[in-house]
Amino acid sequence: MADNKNSGKFAMGIVDALLGKDQQKSSDALPDFKTGLNPVRNPFPSGQLPTTEAALAQSENLRVAQTRILELEEEIDRLRRENEQLIAAGRTLNQRVEELTTRSEKATRQLSDLQENYSDEKRLLEESIQAKDREMGRLVNKVDELEMRLATDLKKIRVRERELENRLEIMKMEGAAVIRNKDEIIMDLKRRIDQMNLDVEQHRSREGGLSERIEKEGEKIRRVVKAMRLALSLLEEEDNASAAPLKKVK
């Protein structure tokens, strides 16, 4: 509304200026009836113009005034149309300015929201990166600790392997010695059994009448043979028991 009033005042000022100039021109062109209709020097000594010439001059002045009035009315109409166009353009411009202002305010709010969201997302990302860095540092320390423990365990395993290898060699040697001793004992027992059987046969052949004595000797021999067999069985069980740890070690 203020722009429309200003535009109207501006247009009316132009009209007034034009009218003022035109009125000044008209007043300059029209004769001053108080001082005389025609500034030309009056040739008549009495100072009065003839009636016909005065009427013609007045008629000409009226015609010029009417023509000028029509021109001014047309100029006023043209200026009024231009003023209306300016008012319409001003309204359109005001609407456009309001639209642009609204869009600018909306864009400003959107920009502010985007900046706020960007700041929040940036803060969250920085916090996430810091948390991941801390987690990575913890994992690196854990890996270093596990590597140290693994190296220590490997050293212990190698030492244990050497100890077991040494024990295996010792047990193999002991097993071989036990087997040799067992074989020797078995052979000795077999020889003694054979010798005793031979003695029994010899006694039977030499002393056929001494059956009771032979029977006693036979019983004694049977007990000895039984004891020897029991000893042989115990030696075999001991051999099997000593062979079992060797298999487990392997």
C-alpha positions in Angstrom: 0.0 0.0 0.0 2.8 2.4 0.8 4.4 1.6 -2.6 1.1 2.2 -4.4 0.7 5.6 -2.6 4.3 6.6 -3.4 3.7 5.5 -7.1 0.5 7.5 -7.2 2.2 10.6 -5.7 5.1 10.2 -8.1 2.6 10.0 -11.1 0.6 13.0 -9.8 3.8 14.9 -9.3 4.6 14.3 -13.0 1.1 15.4 -14.0 1.3 18.5 -11.9 4.7 19.3 -13.3 3.4 18.8 -16.8 0.2 20.8 -16.1 2.2 23.5 -14.5 4.5 23.8 -17.5 1.5 23.6 -19.9 -0.4 26.1 -17.9 2.7 28.3 -17.9 2.9 27.8 -21.6 -0.8 28.4 -22.0 -0.6 31.5 -19.9 2.4 32.6 -21.9 0.5 31.9 -25.1 -2.8 33.3 -24.0 -3.1 37.1 -23.8 -3.6 38.8 -20.5 -7.1 40.2 -20.7 -6.4 42.6 -17.9 -3.5 44.2 -19.7 -4.9 43.6 -23.2 -5.8 40.7 -25.4 -2.9 41.3 -27.7 0.5 42.5 -26.6 0.9 44.2 -29.9 0.8 47.9 -29.7 -2.6 49.4 -30.2 -2.7 51.6 -33.2 -5.8 53.3 -32.2 -5.4 56.3 -30.0 -8.5 55.5 -28.1 -7.0 52.2 -26.9 -10.0 50.0 -28.1 -9.8 47.2 -30.7 -12.5 46.8 -33.2 -15.2 44.4 -32.2 -14.6 41.9 -35.0 -10.9 41.6 -34.4 -11.5 41.1 -30.6 -14.0 38.4 -31.3 -11.6 36.6 -33.6 -8.7 36.9 -31.2 -10.9 35.6 -28.4 -12.1 32.7 -30.6 -8.6 31.8 -31.5 -7.5 31.9 -27.9 -10.4 29.6 -26.9 -9.6 27.2 -29.7 -6.0 27.0 -28.6 -7.1 26.6 -25.0 -9.5 23.8 -25.9 -6.9 22.1 -28.0 -4.4 22.3 -25.2 -7.0 21.1 -22.7 -7.6 18.0 -24.9 -3.9 17.4 -25.2 -3.6 17.7 -21.4 -6.5 15.3 -20.8 -5.0 12.8 -23.2 -1.6 13.2 -21.4 -3.4 12.8 -18.1 -5.1 9.6 -19.4 -1.8 8.3 -20.6 -0.1 9.1 -17.3 -3.0 7.5 -15.4 -2.6 4.3 -17.5 1.1 4.4 -16.9 0.5 5.0 -13.2 -1.9 2.0 -13.2 0.7 -0.1 -15.0 3.3 1.0 -12.5 1.0 0.2 -9.6 0.3 -3.3 -11.1 4.0 -3.7 -11.7 4.7 -2.6 -8.1 2.2 -5.1 -6.8 3.7 -7.8 -8.9 7.1 -6.8 -7.8 6.0 -6.8 -4.1 4.5 -10.2 -4.5 7.7 -11.4 -6.2 9.7 -9.8 -3.4 7.5 -11.5 -0.8 7.9 -14.8 -2.6 11.6 -14.4 -2.8 11.7 -13.3 0.9 9.7 -16.4 1.9 11.9 -18.6 -0.2 15.0 -17.0 1.2 13.7 -17.5 4.8 12.8 -21.1 4.0 16.3 -21.7 2.4 17.9 -20.0 5.5 16.0 -22.3 7.8 16.8 -25.3 5.7 20.5 -24.3 5.6 20.4 -23.8 9.4 18.8 -27.3 9.8 21.4 -28.8 7.4 24.2 -27.1 9.3 22.8 -28.4 12.6 22.4 -31.9 11.2 25.9 -31.8 9.7 27.3 -30.7 13.1 25.5 -33.6 14.8 26.5 -36.1 12.2 30.1 -34.8 12.4 30.1 -35.1 16.2 28.7 -38.6 16.0 31.3 -39.7 13.4 34.1 -38.2 15.4 32.9 -40.0 18.6 32.6 -43.2 16.6 36.1 -42.8 15.1 37.5 -42.1 18.6 35.7 -45.2 20.0 37.1 -47.3 17.1 40.6 -45.9 17.7 40.3 -46.9 21.3 39.1 -50.4 20.4 41.8 -50.7 17.8 44.4 -49.8 20.4 43.0 -52.3 22.9 43.0 -55.0 20.2 46.6 -54.2 19.2 47.7 -54.5 22.9 45.8 -57.7 23.1 47.5 -59.1 20.0 50.9 -58.1 21.3 50.1 -59.8 24.6 48.9 -62.9 22.8 52.0 -63.0 20.6 54.2 -62.8 23.7 52.3 -65.5 25.4 52.4 -67.6 22.2 56.2 -67.2 21.9 56.6 -68.2 25.6 54.3 -71.2 25.1 56.3 -72.2 22.0 59.5 -72.1 24.0 57.9 -74.2 26.7 56.6 -76.6 24.2 60.0 -77.0 22.6 61.6 -77.6 26.0 58.9 -80.1 26.8 59.5 -81.8 23.5 63.2 -82.1 24.2 62.5 -83.5 27.6 60.0 -86.0 26.2 62.4 -87.1 23.5 65.1 -87.6 26.2 62.7 -89.6 28.3 61.6 -91.6 25.3 65.2 -92.5 24.5 65.8 -93.5 28.2 62.6 -95.5 28.2 63.6 -97.2 25.0 66.9 -98.1 26.4 65.3 -99.3 29.6 62.8 -101.3 27.7 65.5 -102.9 25.6 67.4 -103.8 28.8 64.2 -105.2 30.4 63.5 -107.3 27.3 67.1 -108.6 27.3 66.9 -109.4 31.0 63.5 -111.1 30.5 64.8 -113.2 27.6 67.8 -114.2 29.7 65.6 -115.1 32.7 63.2 -117.1 30.5 66.1 -119.0 28.9 67.6 -119.6 32.3 64.3 -120.9 33.6 63.8 -123.1 30.6 67.3 -124.5 31.1 66.6 -125.2 34.7 63.3 -126.8 33.9 64.9 -129.0 31.3 67.7 -129.8 33.7 65.2 -130.8 36.4 63.2 -132.9 34.0 66.4 -134.6 33.0 67.2 -135.1 36.7 63.8 -136.6 37.3 64.2 -139.0 34.4 67.6 -139.9 35.7 66.2 -140.5 39.1 63.4 -142.6 37.8 65.9 -144.7 35.7 68.3 -145.1 38.6 65.9 -145.7 41.5 62.9 -147.5 40.1 62.0 -148.8 43.6 62.0 -145.6 45.3 58.6 -144.4 44.0 57.7 -142.5 47.1 60.8 -140.5 47.0 60.4 -139.9 43.3 56.9 -138.8 43.9 58.0 -136.4 46.5 60.7 -135.1 44.2 58.2 -134.9 41.5 55.9 -132.9 43.7 58.8 -130.6 44.6 59.7 -130.3 41.0 56.1 -129.5 40.1 56.0 -126.7 42.7 59.3 -125.3 41.4 58.0 -125.5 37.8 54.8 -123.8 38.9 56.7 -121.1 40.7 58.9 -120.6 37.7 55.9 -120.3 35.4 54.4 -117.8 37.8 57.6 -115.8 37.7 57.6 -116.0 34.0 54.0 -114.8 33.9 54.9 -111.9 36.2 57.8 -111.0 33.9 55.6 -111.0 30.9 53.0 -108.8 32.6 55.8 -106.4 33.7 57.0 -106.4 30.1 53.5 -105.5 28.8 53.2 -102.8 31.5 56.5 -101.2 30.5 55.6 -101.4 26.8 52.3 -99.5 27.3 53.9 -96.1 28.3 56.2 -96.4 25.3 53.2 -96.6 23.0 51.6 -93.6 24.8 54.8 -91.6 24.4 55.0 -92.4 20.7 
